[in-house]
Amino acid sequence: MKKILPIIIASLLCLQSYGQLMQASIGIGSQANRIKIYLKSSVTQAPSSISTLQFNVGINATGIVVSPNLAVLSSAFPSVTWAVEKHLDGGYWNYNITTATSPLTPSFTANTEFEAMELEFSNGTPNMANVGLVTLPDGGALPSNSIFLCTGTVSSNGMSNLYYARTGVTVNNQNSYDLVASTPGTATSTAFISSVVLPVKFLGFNVIKKNNDAILNWQIENETSITDRYEVERSLNGVDFKNVNTITPKHNGLSSNSYDLADVNLNELRSAGIFYYRIKQYDKDGHFIYSETKSVRLTSKGIVMGVYPNPLKDFANLSIDLEQNANATITVTDASGKQVQYIQTLLFKGPNIKKINMSAAAAGSYLLKLQTATETKTMSIVKTL
């Protein structure tokens, strides 16, 4: 993982009772040009406890004539369409994020963090040291615009408790906006991310067969002291993976590194067939990501075939290993014998991957059949909702 400059975060505020308080915080996003917003309620709440939500993201405007675009990448409020309006105020490019409809909120557990949304910059990523959520005093020159606002059963009062501290976040709560007491706001509340750590990124992952061994190699970037380990996972069916080895990061001061591993004597597990591999990278905070899934085959006569994932939701990967090139047909039929997929394809000697689209099929069990001029292979697959 790679550190980049701190993110300035800014205040959130909700109006109404002090007893059922909603606080907010911020964290790094899934990529360098993204941030996430979090909420936390002081009490357990049933769904629809929020009636209004409004956020304001600010970029320090110093030296920025043309500001980037900002969009809501994802949110935990599926019924809501968010509008983003940009204006210059208080030394910030402010991105006011609002919705005209009441958010359909999930339930809140008391003092438990809830990820509200992820936001993404485009058309030029700003210097993240100058980006944050901003609440200007009383909403700034355009009242109630440069704020975070939450109303409903749970709310916050805009004074000294807008934010809660997360790992890596420094909070500075001030009297930014106090509608309840009709007291003018006096300062901008902020919450600062002291350092931003990006997830490790897999630049490549490859597996080749050498005799009865599988030789794995992967390349990564954004590796830092927070990178904890790499777990090598193997599967015999492309579905059920288990950890077969753990690799310690090099921690050599380089953000990009390459790793190699030999998984030896595969023939002791079974004499022939396909072996699937993936890498699971863990951070010290427990977060993890997966590499792609790759496969190798121990030689046997005829076709070796596997499907992953299985059960599948929308798509499955059909892994086919051949001794020679062949024209083939792939069919999928349901329990009544009705054909739902028919594919004609040219397969090549060695490993082949074909994607099977089952997104339009109903949930249930299906029979997948691969047929060449000399051989037919079948297997069951299961489609879930």
Beta strands, then each sheet from edge to edge (+ up, - down):
strand 1: 3-4
strand 2: 7-10
strand 3: 13-14
strand 4: 22-28
strand 5: 34-41
strand 6: 50-60
strand 7: 69-75
strand 8: 83-89
strand 9: 92-98
strand 10: 114-122
strand 11: 131-133
strand 12: 149-152
strand 13: 169-172
strand 14: 190-193
strand 15: 196-197
strand 16: 201-210
strand 17: 213-221
strand 18: 227-235
strand 19: 241-247
strand 20: 257-263
strand 21: 273-283
strand 22: 288-290
strand 23: 294-298
strand 24: 304-308
strand 25: 315-322
strand 26: 326-333
strand 27: 339-347
strand 28: 350-357
strand 29: 364-371
strand 30: 376-383
sheet 1: 1+ 15-
sheet 2: 2+ 14- 13+
sheet 3: 3+ 12+ 6- 9+ 8-
sheet 4: 3+ 12+ 6- 11+
sheet 5: 4+ 5- 10+ 7-
sheet 6: 16+ 17- 20+
sheet 7: 19+ 18- 21+ 22-
sheet 8: 19+ 18- 21+ 23-
sheet 9: 24+ 25- 28+
sheet 10: 27+ 26- 29+ 30-
end
